[in-house]
């Protein structure tokens, strides 16, 4: 078995909610876990055979998976996907890149990849401070920015795949016009659409630092000195998750004017390129 479609990007644009929705449809099979990220590095035919195992239970269902990192890693993913699955259909969900950057930044804080401190968001964005992730090899600021440069990544996919194989969903439409958006997607996938009472709910929602955030920072500094068997203990982890609400909340930090202007400037050209590429007015993204 192999995938017939992939939700291939972008991160923090509603892909988790969409994949969960599709997975509940009895006509569609979605892999578990969602983020296989299989083609982010070169793969051999033997590797691809192993990849097919994720779809062994698909049977006659329409099989798909969701690996949002494929979009920002188009140079690696696109040619491999085309070579292995020439008839593959690709779904890309795009969100205002400024909002996507902000959401992604705080997502990494919430999962503990980076430890927040006063003015960290502004200092990173404005270049006053550097931060590296993924074993210190990747500049965090550059990483977040690149994930929102949709036009340059989509152009690569369009070099390998026909326009009829690519479907774009805009996050705003997904939130405000869910039924129409999903109906259009089903038409693209070639699946009969049956209206459901249960609407798509936001999943994997970003949370933001709360009043007790300093304790979370303290924990991140202390846990590296604790025995691994304690830190990785399931019961211990469950207890930490139970008090996570003390450290985080749903109140989004206010974006400073300097940060907003900087992000708008960073993405202005990319948004214009995307307008031309998709023949769509995205002026509301430039405000």
Backbone as JSON, one array per atom type, in Angstrom:
{
  "sequence": "XXXXXXXXXXXXXXXXXXXXXXXXXXXXXXXXXXXXXXXXXXXXXXXXXXXXXXXXXXXXXXXXXXXXXXXXXXXXXXXXXXXXXXXXXXXXXXXXXXXXXXXXXXXXXXXXXXXXXXXXXXXXXXXXXXXXXXXXXXXXXXXXXXXXXXXXXXXXXXXXXXXXXXXXXXXXXXXXXXXXXXXXXXXXXXXXXXXXXXXXXXXXXXXXXXXXXXXXXXXXXXXXXXXXXXXXXXXXXXXXXXXXXXXXXXXXXXXXXXXXXXXXXXXXXXXXXXXXXXXXXXXXXXX",
  "N": [[0.84, -1.21, 0.0], [0.3, 2.34, -0.48], [0.43, 5.94, 0.01], [-2.33, 7.89, -1.17], [-2.81, 10.49, -0.94], [-1.35, 13.38, 0.65], [-1.29, 15.5, 3.42], [0.57, 18.11, 3.32], [1.59, 20.44, 4.5], [0.92, 23.78, 5.86], [2.88, 24.07, 8.92], [1.18, 24.71, 12.0], [-1.24, 25.59, 10.92], [-3.72, 24.47, 11.03], [-3.63, 21.81, 10.27], [-3.59, 19.5, 11.89], [-6.19, 19.34, 12.98], [-7.59, 19.01, 10.6], [-6.58, 16.54, 9.62], [-7.41, 14.85, 11.68], [-10.16, 15.04, 11.35], [-10.5, 13.96, 8.76], [-9.61, 11.39, 9.31], [-11.7, 10.35, 10.77], [-13.57, 9.72, 8.96], [-15.26, 7.05, 7.47], [-14.5, 6.28, 4.93], [-11.92, 6.94, 4.55], [-8.47, 6.47, 5.25], [-6.14, 7.34, 7.65], [-2.76, 7.69, 8.62], [-1.23, 6.63, 11.7], [1.37, 7.37, 13.74], [0.59, 10.9, 12.99], [2.57, 12.72, 11.92], [4.77, 11.55, 9.95], [7.0, 12.33, 8.48], [8.76, 11.22, 6.63], [10.17, 11.58, 4.22], [12.13, 13.52, 4.56], [14.76, 13.19, 4.33], [17.18, 11.59, 2.15], [15.95, 8.58, 0.64], [16.02, 5.03, 0.21], [14.91, 2.44, -2.12], [14.32, 0.25, -0.5], [13.82, 1.48, 1.93], [11.45, 2.82, 1.3], [9.76, 0.67, 1.01], [9.52, -0.08, 3.66], [8.21, 2.16, 4.59], [5.71, 1.78, 3.47], [4.49, 0.08, 5.2], [3.11, 1.56, 7.07], [0.67, 1.91, 5.94], [-0.59, -0.48, 5.79], [-3.01, -1.33, 6.85], [-4.93, -0.04, 5.45], [-6.51, -1.11, 3.46], [-9.13, -0.99, 1.12], [-9.59, 1.64, 1.41], [-9.3, 5.23, 0.94], [-6.08, 6.31, 1.21], [-4.06, 8.27, 3.35], [-1.69, 10.65, 4.74], [-0.21, 12.97, 7.13], [2.3, 15.2, 6.9], [3.64, 17.95, 7.77], [6.08, 19.2, 7.55], [7.06, 18.76, 5.05], [6.5, 20.84, 3.28], [8.17, 23.09, 3.94], [10.52, 21.84, 3.52], [10.84, 21.41, 0.83], [12.7, 21.02, -1.28], [13.94, 18.65, -0.66], [11.8, 16.87, -0.17], [9.84, 17.04, -2.32], [10.91, 16.01, -4.92], [11.36, 13.33, -4.2], [8.85, 12.4, -3.41], [7.46, 12.64, -5.81], [8.91, 10.84, -7.43], [8.41, 8.39, -6.19], [5.64, 8.28, -5.83], [3.97, 9.06, -8.25], [1.32, 9.81, -8.9], [0.34, 11.05, -6.72], [-1.7, 13.07, -4.56], [-1.59, 16.34, -3.24], [-2.08, 18.27, -0.34], [-2.12, 21.49, 0.87], [-2.18, 23.6, 3.63], [-2.48, 26.94, 4.3], [-1.56, 29.73, 6.26], [-1.85, 33.11, 7.41], [1.36, 34.3, 7.35], [2.56, 35.84, 9.35], [0.94, 35.46, 11.63], [1.28, 32.72, 11.75], [4.03, 32.47, 12.34], [4.11, 33.63, 14.92], [2.42, 31.89, 16.37], [3.83, 29.48, 16.1], [6.24, 30.05, 17.39], [5.45, 30.3, 20.12], [4.43, 27.8, 20.46], [6.7, 26.19, 20.48], [7.78, 27.08, 22.83], [5.86, 26.19, 24.65], [6.06, 23.4, 24.44], [8.5, 23.02, 25.49], [10.88, 23.13, 24.06], [12.28, 25.48, 23.75], [13.19, 27.78, 26.29], [11.29, 30.21, 27.76], [11.86, 33.7, 28.38], [11.96, 37.03, 29.69], [11.11, 39.33, 27.19], [12.04, 37.67, 25.16], [10.8, 36.86, 22.73], [10.69, 39.27, 21.15], [13.42, 39.95, 21.15], [14.63, 37.81, 19.8], [13.33, 37.93, 17.28], [13.98, 40.53, 16.38], [16.65, 40.32, 16.1], [18.36, 40.72, 18.23], [19.18, 38.75, 19.85], [20.4, 35.43, 19.67], [19.31, 32.1, 19.03], [19.48, 28.6, 19.1], [18.27, 25.49, 17.83], [17.42, 21.94, 17.64], [19.67, 20.23, 18.44], [21.45, 22.33, 18.56], [22.03, 23.08, 15.96], [20.4, 24.49, 14.25], [19.31, 27.7, 13.43], [16.94, 29.3, 15.28], [15.26, 31.53, 14.72], [15.57, 31.87, 11.91], [14.58, 29.44, 11.1], [11.84, 29.52, 11.87], [10.97, 31.68, 10.3], [11.44, 30.76, 7.68], [9.59, 28.7, 7.42], [7.29, 30.02, 6.86], [7.59, 31.04, 4.34], [5.92, 30.6, 1.94], [5.6, 30.74, -0.9], [8.1, 30.26, -2.2], [8.54, 27.61, -1.54], [6.29, 26.26, -2.51], [6.6, 26.66, -5.23], [8.6, 24.88, -5.88], [7.35, 22.39, -5.47], [5.48, 22.62, -7.48], [7.02, 22.35, -9.7], [7.36, 19.68, -9.9], [4.88, 18.43, -9.62], [1.69, 18.27, -11.2], [-0.7, 20.92, -11.57], [-3.25, 20.02, -11.08], [-2.88, 18.16, -9.14], [-2.5, 19.42, -6.79], [-3.81, 21.0, -3.97], [-4.96, 23.85, -2.35], [-5.63, 25.11, 0.85], [-6.86, 27.73, 2.74], [-6.23, 28.9, 5.96], [-7.94, 30.74, 7.2], [-10.32, 30.4, 5.76], [-10.86, 27.78, 6.41], [-11.49, 27.99, 9.09], [-13.67, 29.8, 9.12], [-15.45, 29.03, 7.09], [-16.11, 26.19, 7.17], [-17.61, 23.95, 6.19], [-17.91, 24.4, 3.38], [-15.22, 24.52, 2.68], [-14.28, 21.94, 3.32], [-15.92, 20.41, 1.71], [-15.0, 21.17, -0.82], [-12.43, 20.1, -0.63], [-12.96, 17.35, -0.46], [-14.0, 16.91, -2.98], [-11.72, 17.35, -4.51], [-10.16, 15.2, -3.59], [-11.64, 13.14, -4.51], [-13.66, 11.88, -3.11], [-16.85, 10.98, -1.88], [-18.85, 13.43, -0.41], [-20.38, 13.64, 2.71], [-22.49, 15.37, 4.69], [-21.63, 16.18, 8.01], [-22.63, 16.31, 11.42], [-20.84, 16.97, 13.38], [-18.51, 19.43, 13.65], [-15.29, 20.56, 12.45], [-12.9, 20.81, 14.93], [-10.56, 22.94, 16.59], [-7.32, 21.7, 16.9], [-4.33, 20.64, 18.66], [-3.72, 23.1, 19.73], [-2.08, 26.19, 20.21], [-0.65, 27.27, 23.25], [0.0, 29.8, 25.75], [2.47, 31.6, 27.75], [1.78, 31.64, 31.25], [1.04, 33.07, 34.51], [2.59, 31.56, 36.22], [4.82, 30.9, 34.81], [7.61, 31.34, 35.4], [8.16, 29.22, 37.18], [8.03, 27.06, 35.5], [10.21, 27.55, 33.86], [12.18, 27.27, 35.8], [11.89, 24.55, 36.35], [12.7, 23.44, 33.88], [15.38, 24.01, 33.99], [16.19, 22.55, 36.16], [15.52, 19.86, 35.7], [17.38, 18.59, 34.06], [19.31, 17.72, 35.75], [18.23, 15.66, 37.11], [17.68, 12.12, 37.64], [17.31, 10.07, 34.73], [15.38, 8.05, 34.76], [13.47, 9.06, 36.44], [12.6, 11.46, 35.24], [11.56, 10.45, 32.83], [9.57, 8.83, 33.69], [6.31, 7.56, 33.41], [4.08, 8.04, 35.12], [5.02, 10.21, 36.53], [5.31, 12.07, 34.46], [2.63, 12.33, 33.72], [1.59, 13.6, 35.95], [2.87, 16.06, 35.77], [1.75, 17.04, 33.4], [-0.78, 17.39, 34.35], [-0.64, 19.69, 35.86], [0.01, 21.59, 34.07], [-1.6, 23.66, 33.23], [-1.19, 25.61, 35.08], [1.05, 26.91, 34.3], [0.64, 27.75, 31.73], [-1.66, 29.48, 29.51], [-4.57, 30.49, 27.57], [-4.34, 33.05, 26.71], [-3.15, 35.14, 24.38], [0.02, 36.63, 24.04], [0.48, 40.14, 23.63], [1.36, 41.45, 20.5], [4.08, 43.43, 19.84], [4.35, 46.7, 18.31], [6.73, 47.1, 16.96], [7.57, 44.47, 16.5], [5.49, 43.52, 14.9], [5.71, 45.17, 12.63], [8.23, 44.38, 11.79], [7.84, 41.66, 11.13], [5.89, 41.91, 9.12], [7.4, 43.23, 7.2], [9.34, 41.3, 6.67], [7.84, 39.28, 5.43], [6.53, 40.44, 3.29], [7.37, 40.45, 0.5], [7.29, 37.7, -0.06], [4.58, 37.12, 0.3], [3.47, 38.64, -1.76], [4.59, 37.29, -3.95], [3.26, 34.87, -3.61], [0.63, 35.63, -4.11], [0.74, 36.12, -6.85], [1.5, 33.59, -7.76], [-0.67, 31.96, -7.04], [-2.75, 33.38, -8.01], [-4.39, 34.99, -6.36], [-5.87, 37.33, -4.17], [-4.21, 38.53, -1.46], [-4.05, 40.67, 0.19], [-5.0, 41.28, 2.7], [-3.3, 39.96, 4.38], [-1.15, 41.57, 4.57], [-1.53, 43.65, 6.25]],
  "CA": [[0.0, 0.0, 0.0], [0.99, 3.62, -0.51], [-0.53, 7.04, 0.17], [-2.91, 8.53, -2.35], [-2.72, 11.93, -0.7], [-0.61, 13.81, 1.84], [-1.44, 16.88, 3.91], [2.02, 18.34, 3.33], [1.98, 21.73, 5.09], [2.08, 24.21, 6.63], [2.75, 23.89, 10.35], [0.36, 25.69, 12.74], [-2.25, 26.15, 10.01], [-4.94, 23.69, 11.12], [-3.49, 20.49, 9.66], [-3.94, 18.44, 12.84], [-7.65, 19.26, 13.01], [-8.05, 18.47, 9.32], [-6.24, 15.12, 9.57], [-8.3, 14.15, 12.61], [-11.47, 15.02, 10.71], [-10.44, 12.98, 7.67], [-9.44, 10.08, 9.9], [-12.98, 9.87, 11.3], [-14.42, 9.34, 7.83], [-15.11, 5.61, 7.2], [-13.98, 6.04, 3.58], [-10.55, 7.44, 4.49], [-7.5, 5.95, 6.21], [-5.03, 8.24, 7.96], [-1.75, 6.99, 9.41], [-0.96, 7.0, 13.08], [1.19, 8.8, 14.03], [0.34, 11.8, 11.87], [3.79, 13.31, 11.33], [5.78, 10.55, 9.62], [8.2, 13.09, 8.04], [9.61, 10.16, 6.12], [10.99, 11.98, 3.08], [12.95, 14.69, 4.87], [16.13, 12.83, 3.99], [17.18, 10.65, 1.03], [15.46, 7.25, 0.96], [16.27, 3.97, -0.75], [13.69, 1.65, -2.38], [14.05, -0.58, 0.67], [13.2, 2.38, 2.92], [10.08, 3.08, 0.88], [9.0, -0.53, 1.33], [9.22, 0.02, 5.09], [7.22, 3.23, 4.71], [4.4, 1.26, 3.07], [3.9, -0.63, 6.34], [2.19, 2.46, 7.76], [-0.61, 1.89, 5.24], [-0.98, -1.88, 5.61], [-4.39, -1.54, 7.28], [-5.82, 0.85, 4.7], [-7.45, -1.88, 2.65], [-9.62, -0.29, -0.06], [-9.87, 3.03, 1.76], [-8.39, 6.25, 0.43], [-5.02, 6.37, 2.23], [-3.33, 9.53, 3.42], [-0.94, 10.98, 5.96], [0.04, 14.4, 7.25], [3.66, 15.58, 7.3], [3.65, 19.36, 7.4], [7.44, 19.66, 7.29], [7.4, 18.6, 3.63], [6.42, 22.12, 2.58], [9.38, 23.89, 4.17], [11.65, 21.03, 3.06], [10.39, 21.03, -0.5], [13.79, 20.55, -2.13], [14.2, 17.25, -0.32], [10.59, 16.04, -0.21], [9.1, 17.05, -3.58], [11.38, 15.05, -5.93], [11.2, 11.96, -3.73], [7.42, 12.06, -3.46], [7.11, 12.46, -7.22], [9.55, 9.63, -7.93], [7.81, 7.2, -5.6], [4.18, 8.29, -5.93], [3.72, 10.07, -9.3], [-0.09, 10.22, -8.96], [-0.01, 11.54, -5.39], [-2.36, 14.37, -4.41], [-1.0, 17.09, -2.13], [-2.93, 19.29, 0.28], [-1.36, 22.47, 1.64], [-2.97, 24.57, 4.38], [-1.66, 28.14, 4.47], [-2.05, 30.71, 7.22], [-1.1, 34.37, 7.42], [2.68, 33.91, 7.87], [2.85, 36.55, 10.6], [0.25, 34.71, 12.69], [1.89, 31.39, 11.82], [5.3, 32.65, 13.04], [3.83, 33.87, 16.34], [1.89, 30.65, 16.94], [4.89, 28.48, 16.13], [7.19, 30.44, 18.44], [4.93, 29.96, 21.43], [4.28, 26.34, 20.48], [7.99, 25.64, 20.89], [7.93, 27.39, 24.27], [4.94, 25.33, 25.41], [6.53, 22.01, 24.49], [9.76, 23.0, 26.22], [12.06, 23.14, 23.2], [13.01, 26.66, 24.18], [12.73, 28.29, 27.58], [10.96, 31.63, 27.62], [12.29, 34.69, 29.37], [11.45, 38.36, 29.38], [11.45, 39.95, 25.89], [12.71, 36.73, 24.26], [10.18, 36.91, 21.4], [11.15, 40.45, 20.44], [14.87, 39.92, 20.98], [14.93, 36.84, 18.74], [12.83, 38.43, 16.01], [14.68, 41.74, 15.99], [18.07, 40.02, 15.93], [19.15, 41.13, 19.39], [19.61, 37.55, 20.55], [20.36, 34.23, 18.83], [18.89, 30.87, 19.71], [19.62, 27.47, 18.18], [17.52, 24.3, 18.2], [17.83, 20.7, 16.97], [21.06, 19.96, 18.83], [22.27, 23.51, 18.35], [22.43, 23.18, 14.56], [19.46, 25.28, 13.46], [18.95, 29.01, 13.96], [15.5, 29.25, 15.55], [14.6, 32.61, 14.0], [15.56, 31.55, 10.49], [13.72, 28.26, 10.96], [10.45, 29.97, 11.92], [10.7, 32.53, 9.14], [11.41, 29.97, 6.45], [8.37, 27.89, 7.38], [6.21, 30.86, 6.35], [7.91, 31.5, 2.99], [5.16, 29.6, 1.19], [5.74, 30.82, -2.36], [9.33, 29.63, -2.67], [8.41, 26.17, -1.35], [5.26, 25.75, -3.43], [7.16, 26.68, -6.59], [9.35, 23.64, -6.06], [6.38, 21.31, -5.65], [4.82, 22.81, -8.77], [7.94, 21.88, -10.72], [7.28, 18.22, -9.96], [3.51, 17.96, -9.66], [0.74, 19.03, -12.0], [-1.6, 21.77, -10.76], [-4.43, 19.22, -10.72], [-2.52, 17.31, -8.01], [-2.24, 20.29, -5.64], [-5.0, 21.7, -3.45], [-4.6, 24.83, -1.32], [-6.67, 25.52, 1.8], [-6.44, 28.85, 3.57], [-6.63, 28.72, 7.36], [-9.1, 31.59, 7.49], [-11.5, 29.75, 5.18], [-11.07, 26.56, 7.18], [-12.13, 28.38, 10.35], [-14.93, 30.53, 8.93], [-16.34, 28.35, 6.14], [-15.63, 24.82, 7.26], [-18.31, 22.99, 5.33], [-17.53, 24.63, 1.98], [-13.81, 24.17, 2.53], [-14.13, 20.48, 3.34], [-16.59, 19.9, 0.51], [-14.06, 21.37, -1.93], [-11.34, 19.15, -0.44], [-13.47, 16.02, -0.81], [-14.1, 16.88, -4.44], [-10.34, 17.2, -4.97], [-9.7, 13.85, -3.26], [-12.48, 12.15, -5.19], [-14.44, 11.17, -2.1], [-18.21, 11.51, -1.71], [-18.98, 14.21, 0.83], [-21.61, 13.5, 3.46], [-22.45, 16.37, 5.75], [-21.56, 15.67, 9.37], [-23.06, 17.27, 12.44], [-19.66, 17.37, 14.14], [-17.63, 20.3, 12.87], [-13.87, 20.45, 12.76], [-12.47, 21.6, 16.08], [-9.13, 23.25, 16.58], [-6.49, 20.72, 17.62], [-2.92, 21.02, 18.82], [-3.8, 24.55, 19.88], [-0.96, 26.83, 20.9], [-0.92, 27.94, 24.52], [0.95, 30.89, 25.97], [2.96, 31.65, 29.13], [0.91, 32.18, 32.29], [1.7, 33.73, 35.65], [3.54, 30.67, 36.87], [5.85, 30.52, 33.84], [8.94, 31.25, 36.01], [8.35, 27.89, 37.75], [8.29, 26.17, 34.37], [11.61, 27.81, 33.5], [12.99, 26.65, 36.86], [11.82, 23.1, 36.13], [13.51, 23.11, 32.72], [16.78, 24.1, 34.38], [16.48, 21.55, 37.19], [15.27, 18.48, 35.29], [18.56, 17.98, 33.44], [20.16, 17.15, 36.8], [17.5, 14.56, 37.72], [17.87, 10.82, 36.97], [16.46, 9.87, 33.56], [14.26, 7.17, 35.1], [12.43, 9.89, 37.07], [12.09, 12.4, 34.24], [10.81, 9.72, 31.82], [8.54, 8.0, 34.31], [5.0, 7.94, 32.88], [3.26, 8.6, 36.19], [5.57, 11.53, 36.82], [4.95, 12.92, 33.33], [1.19, 12.59, 33.78], [1.37, 14.59, 36.99], [3.32, 17.35, 35.24], [0.73, 17.48, 32.45], [-1.95, 17.79, 35.12], [-0.48, 21.06, 36.4], [0.5, 22.43, 32.98], [-2.44, 24.85, 33.13], [-0.67, 26.64, 35.98], [2.15, 27.59, 33.64], [0.22, 28.26, 30.42], [-3.07, 29.82, 29.34], [-4.97, 30.75, 26.18], [-4.24, 34.48, 26.43], [-2.03, 35.37, 23.49], [0.76, 37.86, 24.36], [0.3, 41.21, 22.64], [2.48, 41.63, 19.57], [4.49, 44.83, 19.84], [4.32, 47.34, 17.0], [8.02, 46.86, 16.31], [7.58, 43.08, 16.03], [4.53, 43.4, 13.8], [6.3, 45.82, 11.46], [9.35, 43.55, 11.34], [7.3, 40.47, 10.48], [5.26, 42.34, 7.87], [8.48, 43.53, 6.26], [9.98, 40.03, 6.31], [6.99, 38.44, 4.58], [5.86, 41.21, 2.24], [7.71, 39.96, -0.84], [6.82, 36.33, -0.18], [3.13, 37.16, 0.13], [3.23, 39.12, -3.12], [4.91, 36.17, -4.84], [2.2, 33.87, -3.47], [-0.53, 36.18, -4.81], [0.96, 35.89, -8.28], [1.55, 32.15, -7.99], [-2.0, 31.35, -6.89], [-3.75, 34.3, -8.57], [-5.32, 35.24, -5.26], [-5.63, 38.55, -3.43], [-3.87, 38.28, -0.06], [-3.72, 41.98, 0.75], [-5.33, 41.3, 4.14], [-2.14, 39.43, 5.09], [-0.1, 42.58, 4.61], [-1.94, 44.75, 7.14]],
  "C": [[0.87, 1.26, 0.0], [-0.02, 4.74, -0.36], [-1.06, 7.52, -1.17], [-2.93, 10.04, -2.2], [-1.93, 12.18, 0.57], [-0.98, 15.25, 2.16], [-0.02, 17.32, 4.23], [2.45, 19.69, 3.89], [0.76, 22.65, 5.17], [1.82, 23.99, 8.12], [1.97, 25.04, 10.97], [-0.66, 26.38, 11.84], [-3.51, 25.29, 9.98], [-4.83, 22.27, 10.59], [-3.87, 19.35, 10.61], [-5.44, 18.24, 12.9], [-8.18, 18.63, 11.73], [-7.78, 16.97, 9.25], [-7.12, 14.3, 10.51], [-9.7, 14.01, 12.02], [-11.51, 13.95, 9.62], [-10.35, 11.56, 8.22], [-10.72, 9.5, 10.48], [-13.93, 9.42, 10.19], [-14.2, 7.86, 7.51], [-14.56, 5.28, 5.81], [-12.5, 6.38, 3.45], [-9.7, 6.81, 5.58], [-6.38, 6.96, 6.39], [-4.05, 7.51, 8.87], [-1.72, 7.49, 10.85], [0.45, 6.49, 13.4], [0.97, 9.62, 12.77], [1.64, 12.2, 11.17], [4.85, 12.23, 11.07], [7.09, 11.2, 9.18], [9.23, 12.18, 7.37], [10.59, 10.64, 5.04], [11.74, 13.3, 3.31], [14.42, 14.43, 4.65], [16.09, 11.8, 2.86], [16.77, 9.24, 1.46], [15.76, 6.26, -0.17], [14.95, 3.25, -1.04], [13.31, 0.76, -1.2], [13.38, 0.24, 1.77], [11.73, 2.59, 2.59], [9.19, 1.87, 1.13], [8.6, -0.52, 2.81], [8.15, 1.07, 5.34], [5.82, 2.71, 4.42], [3.71, 0.52, 4.21], [2.89, 0.24, 7.08], [0.79, 2.43, 7.14], [-1.17, 0.48, 5.08], [-2.43, -2.15, 5.98], [-5.4, -0.69, 6.51], [-6.86, 0.09, 3.88], [-7.82, -1.13, 1.38], [-9.93, 1.18, 0.21], [-8.89, 3.98, 1.07], [-7.35, 6.52, 1.52], [-4.27, 7.69, 2.18], [-2.54, 9.66, 4.71], [-0.7, 12.48, 6.0], [1.43, 14.69, 7.76], [3.91, 17.02, 6.86], [5.05, 19.9, 7.1], [7.85, 19.5, 5.83], [7.39, 19.93, 2.89], [7.71, 22.91, 2.72], [10.66, 23.12, 3.82], [11.38, 20.52, 1.65], [11.51, 20.47, -1.37], [14.13, 19.08, -1.87], [12.97, 16.38, -0.58], [9.96, 15.93, -1.59], [9.6, 16.03, -4.6], [11.21, 13.6, -5.51], [9.74, 11.51, -3.78], [6.98, 11.81, -4.9], [7.67, 11.16, -7.77], [8.87, 8.36, -7.43], [6.31, 7.11, -5.78], [3.76, 9.34, -6.98], [2.29, 10.58, -9.38], [-0.59, 10.8, -7.64], [-0.72, 12.9, -5.46], [-1.83, 15.04, -3.14], [-1.94, 18.19, -1.65], [-2.04, 20.2, 1.12], [-2.33, 23.43, 2.32], [-2.07, 25.75, 4.71], [-2.35, 29.13, 5.4], [-1.24, 31.98, 7.09], [0.26, 34.11, 8.07], [3.09, 34.63, 9.14], [2.22, 35.81, 11.77], [0.87, 33.33, 12.87], [3.2, 31.44, 12.6], [5.05, 32.77, 14.55], [3.36, 32.59, 17.02], [2.98, 29.6, 17.09], [5.91, 28.78, 17.22], [6.7, 29.97, 19.8], [4.65, 28.47, 21.57], [5.57, 25.69, 20.95], [8.29, 25.95, 22.35], [7.1, 26.41, 25.09], [5.42, 23.9, 25.5], [7.93, 21.9, 25.1], [11.01, 22.97, 25.38], [12.94, 24.35, 23.5], [12.4, 27.16, 25.48], [12.51, 29.79, 27.47], [11.58, 32.47, 28.74], [11.83, 36.05, 28.89], [12.03, 38.87, 28.05], [12.12, 38.99, 24.91], [12.13, 36.8, 22.85], [10.73, 38.07, 20.59], [12.65, 40.4, 20.17], [15.3, 38.95, 19.88], [14.54, 37.42, 17.38], [13.65, 39.61, 15.5], [16.2, 41.55, 15.89], [18.95, 40.44, 17.08], [19.7, 39.94, 20.16], [19.47, 36.37, 19.6], [20.01, 33.01, 19.67], [18.95, 29.74, 18.69], [18.9, 26.25, 18.73], [18.06, 23.1, 17.42], [19.33, 20.45, 17.17], [21.99, 21.12, 18.5], [22.69, 23.75, 16.92], [21.57, 24.14, 13.75], [19.14, 26.6, 14.15], [17.44, 29.1, 14.08], [14.73, 30.31, 14.76], [14.48, 32.3, 12.52], [14.61, 30.4, 10.2], [12.25, 28.67, 10.94], [10.08, 30.8, 10.7], [10.54, 31.7, 7.89], [10.13, 29.16, 6.32], [7.17, 28.7, 6.88], [6.47, 31.42, 4.96], [7.24, 30.55, 1.98], [5.48, 29.58, -0.3], [6.96, 30.06, -2.85], [9.25, 28.11, -2.55], [7.4, 25.57, -2.33], [5.77, 25.7, -4.87], [7.92, 25.39, -6.87], [8.4, 22.46, -6.29], [5.71, 21.4, -7.02], [5.73, 22.44, -9.95], [7.81, 20.37, -10.94], [5.86, 17.7, -10.14], [2.63, 18.88, -10.49], [-0.2, 19.82, -11.07], [-2.81, 20.99, -10.29], [-4.16, 18.32, -9.52], [-2.32, 18.1, -6.72], [-3.51, 21.04, -5.25], [-4.58, 22.59, -2.29], [-5.82, 25.15, -0.45], [-6.1, 26.68, 2.62], [-7.06, 28.72, 4.96], [-7.89, 29.52, 7.69], [-10.39, 30.98, 6.95], [-11.87, 28.5, 5.97], [-11.8, 26.86, 8.49], [-13.53, 28.95, 10.12], [-15.94, 29.81, 8.03], [-15.97, 26.88, 6.06], [-16.31, 23.88, 6.26], [-17.93, 23.16, 3.86], [-16.09, 24.2, 1.73], [-13.61, 22.67, 2.45], [-14.81, 19.85, 2.12], [-15.68, 20.03, -0.71], [-12.89, 20.37, -1.85], [-11.77, 17.75, -0.86], [-13.59, 15.87, -2.32], [-12.72, 16.66, -5.04], [-9.84, 15.78, -4.74], [-10.5, 12.77, -3.98], [-13.28, 11.3, -4.25], [-15.82, 11.82, -1.99], [-18.31, 12.22, -0.36], [-20.35, 13.98, 1.44], [-21.54, 14.46, 4.63], [-22.49, 15.73, 7.13], [-22.02, 16.75, 10.34], [-21.86, 17.82, 13.2], [-18.73, 18.2, 13.27], [-16.18, 20.07, 13.27], [-13.54, 21.36, 13.93], [-10.97, 21.82, 16.04], [-8.38, 22.27, 17.45], [-5.07, 21.25, 17.73], [-2.78, 22.53, 19.0], [-2.62, 25.09, 20.69], [-1.43, 27.47, 22.2], [0.23, 28.9, 24.8], [1.34, 30.97, 27.45], [1.96, 32.29, 30.09], [1.72, 32.78, 33.43], [2.78, 32.88, 36.29], [4.66, 30.22, 35.93], [7.26, 30.46, 34.45], [9.21, 29.88, 36.64], [8.65, 26.86, 36.66], [9.75, 26.31, 33.92], [12.54, 27.16, 34.52], [13.05, 25.13, 36.67], [12.72, 22.69, 34.96], [15.0, 23.13, 33.06], [17.17, 23.0, 35.37], [16.42, 20.14, 36.64], [16.48, 17.8, 34.64], [19.49, 17.35, 34.46], [19.5, 15.95, 37.49], [17.78, 13.26, 36.96], [16.86, 10.65, 35.83], [15.22, 9.04, 33.91], [13.13, 7.93, 35.8], [11.78, 10.79, 36.03], [11.2, 11.69, 33.22], [9.73, 8.81, 32.38], [7.15, 8.48, 33.9], [4.12, 8.6, 33.94], [3.7, 10.02, 36.52], [5.2, 12.52, 35.72], [3.48, 13.3, 33.37], [0.87, 13.64, 34.84], [1.78, 15.99, 36.52], [2.3, 17.91, 34.25], [-0.5, 17.99, 33.18], [-1.86, 19.2, 35.67], [0.0, 22.03, 35.32], [-0.3, 23.73, 32.87], [-2.0, 25.96, 34.07], [0.4, 27.49, 35.29], [1.74, 28.26, 32.33], [-1.26, 28.58, 30.42], [-3.35, 30.1, 27.87], [-4.88, 32.22, 25.8], [-2.98, 34.77, 25.63], [-1.31, 36.67, 23.87], [0.58, 38.9, 23.24], [1.55, 41.37, 21.8], [2.84, 43.11, 19.52], [4.46, 45.39, 18.42], [5.61, 47.08, 16.24], [8.1, 45.45, 15.74], [6.66, 42.91, 14.84], [5.11, 44.0, 12.52], [7.45, 44.99, 10.9], [8.85, 42.33, 10.58], [6.63, 40.81, 9.15], [6.31, 42.62, 6.79], [9.14, 42.25, 5.76], [9.16, 39.28, 5.26], [6.33, 39.16, 3.4], [6.12, 40.65, 0.84], [7.18, 38.56, -1.07], [5.31, 36.28, -0.4], [2.77, 37.62, -1.28], [3.51, 38.02, -4.14], [3.82, 35.11, -4.8], [0.92, 34.33, -4.18], [-0.44, 35.9, -6.31], [0.88, 34.39, -8.6], [0.17, 31.51, -7.98], [-3.12, 32.19, -7.49], [-4.84, 34.59, -7.54], [-4.91, 36.5, -4.51], [-5.4, 38.22, -1.95], [-3.47, 39.59, 0.63], [-4.01, 42.05, 2.24], [-4.2, 40.71, 4.99], [-1.06, 40.49, 5.29], [-0.4, 43.72, 5.57], [-1.16, 44.73, 8.44]]
}
